[in-house]
Amino acid sequence: MKKVLPVLVVCILVLAFGCDHSTHAPGSAASKQVDYEAIKAQLQKEQQEYAQAWCNKDMNAISRIWSHDDDITIWGPAERTRIQGWEGPNGVKAFYQSGFDGAKSIDFKISDVLVKVSKTGTAAVVTYYIENDMILNDGSKVKMTPRVTVVRELVDGVWKTIHGDASFSIAEFNAMK
């Protein structure tokens, strides 16, 4: 019995502390290698597709890019009120449709795209600059040049936008007055 007890204690300790199964289990986030460069390249490409959707006033593409959850948000560059949810009069869908409907033509370009991917590879922050030249329905020309931050989330293997923020620096804002 004296020999069995120490062997039993050692076995219990090895089982308890020797293997950390939680981080190496098949299918766990830690066991999957995240290809950050591939994700960055994909999200940069998808942001260019987003810019093209603006130029084409393509609501179907915008619909595919954005999550349709009730808690998605946009902080627009012109208004103070938060745009929230996909549907509804103050929703993301209405925000885009209003912009598209009010313009004869849109020339939407983005530059200096920077992508920061989360350690798990399931979320990302994308920043870039916009140069948006629009001809409105009344013939007037508008140029918008905000800086933008977008939050993307990987949902069922597809990247969806869950938040967008377009803003100007104080110096840019003061120059617009």
Phi, psi and chi 1 to 4 in degrees:
 res  aa     phi    psi   chi1   chi2   chi3   chi4
   1 MET       -  -34.7 -177.2   68.8  173.2      -
   2 LYS   -63.9  -31.2  -70.5 -178.4  179.6 -179.5
   3 LYS   -81.1  -31.6  -67.7 -180.0 -177.9  178.6
   4 VAL   -72.8  -39.2  173.5      -      -      -
   5 LEU   -60.5  -49.2 -171.2   57.0      -      -
   6 PRO   -63.4  -38.3  -20.7   28.2      -      -
   7 VAL   -64.3  -41.8  170.9      -      -      -
   8 LEU   -63.7  -42.7 -175.2   59.0      -      -
   9 VAL   -62.8  -44.9  169.6      -      -      -
  10 VAL   -61.6  -44.2  169.1      -      -      -
  11 CYS   -61.6  -42.6  -71.8      -      -      -
  12 ILE   -64.3  -42.6  -69.8  171.4      -      -
  13 LEU   -64.7  -41.7  -71.8  173.5      -      -
  14 VAL   -63.0  -44.8  166.9      -      -      -
  15 LEU   -64.7  -39.5  -72.6  172.8      -      -
  16 ALA   -74.3  -40.5      -      -      -      -
  17 PHE  -118.6  -10.2  -60.1  108.3      -      -
  18 GLY   -78.2  -28.3      -      -      -      -
  19 CYS  -131.1  127.4  -60.5      -      -      -
  20 ASP  -100.5   90.2 -177.9    5.3      -      -
  21 HIS   -71.3  -24.1  -63.2  -74.0      -      -
  22 SER   -66.6  -32.9   63.5      -      -      -
  23 THR   -94.2   -8.0   60.1      -      -      -
  24 HIS  -118.8    9.5  -59.0  -65.9      -      -
  25 ALA   -65.8  143.0      -      -      -      -
  26 PRO   -57.0  133.5  -21.6   30.2      -      -
  27 GLY    88.8   -8.4      -      -      -      -
  28 SER   -75.4  158.0   73.5      -      -      -
  29 ALA   -60.3  -36.8      -      -      -      -
  30 ALA   -70.0  -26.5      -      -      -      -
  31 SER   -82.2  -14.9   70.2      -      -      -
  32 LYS   -93.7  133.0  -66.1  179.4 -176.8  175.2
  33 GLN   -83.5  125.8 -170.4   72.3  -45.4      -
  34 VAL   -90.0  123.8  176.4      -      -      -
  35 ASP   -93.0   85.2 -172.1  -15.7      -      -
  36 TYR   -59.5  -41.0  -61.8  103.9      -      -
  37 GLU   -65.2  -38.9  -66.3  -53.0  -46.2      -
  38 ALA   -66.3  -40.3      -      -      -      -
  39 ILE   -65.0  -45.3  -67.1  170.1      -      -
  40 LYS   -58.2  -46.2  -72.2  178.1 -176.6 -179.5
  41 ALA   -62.5  -42.3      -      -      -      -
  42 GLN   -62.8  -45.3  177.2 -176.7   -7.8      -
  43 LEU   -70.3  -33.3  -66.8  178.9      -      -
  44 GLN   -63.5  -42.6  -72.7  174.7  -16.3      -
  45 LYS   -63.0  -44.0  177.2 -178.5  175.2  -82.4
  46 GLU   -66.5  -31.2  -71.6 -177.7   12.0      -
  47 GLN   -68.1  -35.7  -96.4  -18.4  110.3      -
  48 GLN   -66.1  -37.0  -66.4  -61.2  -27.3      -
  49 GLU   -65.5  -36.1  -68.5  168.2   -3.7      -
  50 TYR   -62.3  -44.8  168.6   79.5      -      -
  51 ALA   -59.9  -41.4      -      -      -      -
  52 GLN   -65.4  -35.7 -167.1   59.9   47.7      -
  53 ALA   -61.5  -39.1      -      -      -      -
  54 TRP   -60.8  -50.2  -98.1   97.6      -      -
  55 CYS   -58.1  -37.1  -67.9      -      -      -
  56 ASN   -90.4   -1.5  -64.3  -24.1      -      -
  57 LYS    50.2   48.5  -60.4 -163.8  -96.5 -177.1
  58 ASP   -96.1   92.3 -175.5  -11.7      -      -
  59 MET   -66.0  -29.0  -83.9  -56.6  -62.4      -
  60 ASN   -63.9  -42.0  -71.0  -31.9      -      -
  61 ALA   -67.1  -43.4      -      -      -      -
  62 ILE   -59.3  -41.2  -63.0  -62.7      -      -
  63 SER   -62.4  -38.0  179.5      -      -      -
  64 ARG   -71.1  -33.3  -76.5 -170.2  -54.2  -86.0
  65 ILE   -74.6  -39.1  -68.5  165.5      -      -
  66 TRP   -90.3  145.6  -86.3   87.9      -      -
  67 SER   -67.3  153.9  168.5      -      -      -
  68 HIS  -107.0   22.4  -69.4 -160.1      -      -
  69 ASP   -71.0  158.7  -65.2  -22.8      -      -
  70 ASP   -74.3  -15.7  -67.5  -22.7      -      -
  71 ASP  -110.2   15.5   58.0   -5.5      -      -
  72 ILE   -72.3  154.7   61.2  172.6      -      -
  73 THR  -143.6  156.0   54.0      -      -      -
  74 ILE  -135.6  135.5  -67.0  178.1      -      -
  75 TRP  -103.7  108.3  -69.9  117.4      -      -
  76 GLY   -78.3  161.9      -      -      -      -
  77 PRO   -77.7  -19.3   28.9  -34.7      -      -
  78 ALA  -104.7  -35.2      -      -      -      -
  79 GLU  -104.0  156.0   57.8  -80.5  -38.6      -
  80 ARG   -85.8  -32.5  171.0  117.9  173.8  106.7
  81 THR   -68.3  136.1  -53.7      -      -      -
  82 ARG   -71.7  136.3  174.9 -179.7   47.5 -129.6
  83 ILE   -91.5  129.0  -63.6  151.6      -      -
  84 GLN  -139.7  139.6 -176.1  171.9  -20.9      -
  85 GLY    79.8  162.2      -      -      -      -
  86 TRP   -79.3  -48.6  176.4 -109.0      -      -
  87 GLU   -91.7  172.3  -64.9  -69.1  -15.9      -
  88 GLY    97.6  164.7      -      -      -      -
  89 PRO   -65.7  -23.0   21.0  -29.0      -      -
  90 ASN  -110.8   24.6 -171.3   42.1      -      -
  91 GLY   -92.1  169.3      -      -      -      -
  92 VAL   -61.0  -42.2  171.3      -      -      -
  93 LYS   -59.3  -46.3 -179.5  179.3  175.4 -177.8
  94 ALA   -64.8  -36.5      -      -      -      -
  95 PHE   -58.3  -50.2  170.0   81.2      -      -
  96 TYR   -66.9  -44.9  -78.2   96.4      -      -
  97 GLN   -60.4  -40.3 -164.2   62.6   61.7      -
  98 SER   -62.4  -44.5  174.4      -      -      -
  99 GLY   -63.1  -42.6      -      -      -      -
 100 PHE   -68.0  -43.3  -66.7  165.6      -      -
 101 ASP   -66.3  -28.7  -69.6  -12.0      -      -
 102 GLY   -84.3   -1.6      -      -      -      -
 103 ALA  -121.7  137.3      -      -      -      -
 104 LYS   -72.6  -43.0  -77.8 -175.3 -173.3  179.7
 105 SER  -146.3  151.9   67.9      -      -      -
 106 ILE  -134.7  127.6  -59.3  172.0      -      -
 107 ASP  -118.2   95.4 -177.0   16.8      -      -
 108 PHE  -107.9  115.1 -170.9  100.3      -      -
 109 LYS  -123.7  145.8  -63.4  174.9  -73.9  -59.6
 110 ILE  -122.5  152.7   63.2  174.1      -      -
 111 SER  -145.7  165.6   61.5      -      -      -
 112 ASP    52.1   52.0 -162.7   19.5      -      -
 113 VAL   -73.7  128.1  178.3      -      -      -
 114 LEU  -125.4  128.9  177.5   64.9      -      -
 115 VAL  -118.3  127.4  178.4      -      -      -
 116 LYS  -114.3  116.7  167.2   61.9  175.2  151.2
 117 VAL   -98.5  137.9  179.5      -      -      -
 118 SER   -64.8  160.5   69.7      -      -      -
 119 LYS   -60.2  -31.6  -70.7 -179.1 -178.9 -178.7
 120 THR   -81.5  -13.1   61.4      -      -      -
 121 GLY    76.5   18.7      -      -      -      -
 122 THR  -114.5    0.2   59.1      -      -      -
 123 ALA  -147.7  154.6      -      -      -      -
 124 ALA  -153.8  150.4      -      -      -      -
 125 VAL  -112.3  128.7  174.9      -      -      -
 126 VAL  -118.9  128.1 -176.4      -      -      -
 127 THR  -123.1  149.3   60.4      -      -      -
 128 TYR  -168.4  173.5   52.3   91.4      -      -
 129 TYR  -109.1  145.7  -62.3   97.1      -      -
 130 ILE  -113.5  143.8  -70.2  176.7      -      -
 131 GLU  -128.2  105.8 -175.2  175.6  -33.3      -
 132 ASN  -118.0  107.9 -173.6    3.5      -      -
 133 ASP  -102.1  119.3  -64.8  -65.4      -      -
 134 MET  -122.0  143.9  -59.6  172.8   73.3      -
 135 ILE  -108.7  115.4  -60.8  176.0      -      -
 136 LEU   -76.2  167.8  -57.4 -178.7      -      -
 137 ASN   -60.3  -28.1  -69.9  -26.0      -      -
 138 ASP   -84.3    2.4   65.7    5.0      -      -
 139 GLY    94.5  -11.5      -      -      -      -
 140 SER   -72.4  153.4   61.7      -      -      -
 141 LYS  -106.6  138.5  -65.4  179.7 -179.5 -179.4
 142 VAL  -130.2  136.5  174.9      -      -      -
 143 LYS  -122.0  125.6 -177.4  178.7 -157.5   79.0
 144 MET  -118.0  131.9  -63.6  -74.5  -70.5      -
 145 THR  -133.7   55.1   56.6      -      -      -
 146 PRO   -76.6  165.2   30.5  -36.0      -      -
 147 ARG   -95.8  147.2   55.4 -166.5 -180.0 -178.0
 148 VAL  -130.7  142.5  171.9      -      -      -
 149 THR  -123.9  131.3  -59.6      -      -      -
 150 VAL  -126.2  138.4  172.8      -      -      -
 151 VAL  -109.0  127.1  179.0      -      -      -
 152 ARG  -118.0  149.8  -48.7  -89.2  -32.9 -101.5
 153 GLU  -134.0  138.3  176.4 -177.7   38.5      -
 154 LEU   -84.6  115.0 -171.5   60.8      -      -
 155 VAL  -124.5  115.5  179.1      -      -      -
 156 ASP    51.3   41.9  -62.8  -33.5      -      -
 157 GLY    81.8    3.5      -      -      -      -
 158 VAL  -123.1  133.2  178.9      -      -      -
 159 TRP   -79.0  126.8  -74.3   96.6      -      -
 160 LYS  -123.2  141.4  -64.1  -69.4 -173.8  174.4
 161 THR   -81.0  132.3  -61.0      -      -      -
 162 ILE  -117.9  -12.3   59.8  171.6      -      -
 163 HIS  -158.1  142.9  175.6   72.1      -      -
 164 GLY  -137.4  144.7      -      -      -      -
 165 ASP  -140.5  120.4  179.3   11.2      -      -
 166 ALA  -113.0  127.7      -      -      -      -
 167 SER  -146.6  170.6   63.2      -      -      -
 168 PHE  -125.2  150.9  -62.5   95.4      -      -
 169 SER   -71.6  164.7   68.7      -      -      -
 170 ILE   -60.3  -41.6  -68.0  171.3      -      -
 171 ALA   -61.4  -42.6      -      -      -      -
 172 GLU   -64.6  -42.8  -70.7  170.5  -46.7      -
 173 PHE   -61.8  -45.4  179.9   75.0      -      -
 174 ASN   -64.2  -34.6  -73.4  -23.5      -      -
 175 ALA   -68.9  -22.3      -      -      -      -
 176 MET   -78.2  -17.3  -70.9 -175.9 -122.9      -
 177 LYS   -69.4      -  -70.0 -178.6 -179.9 -179.7
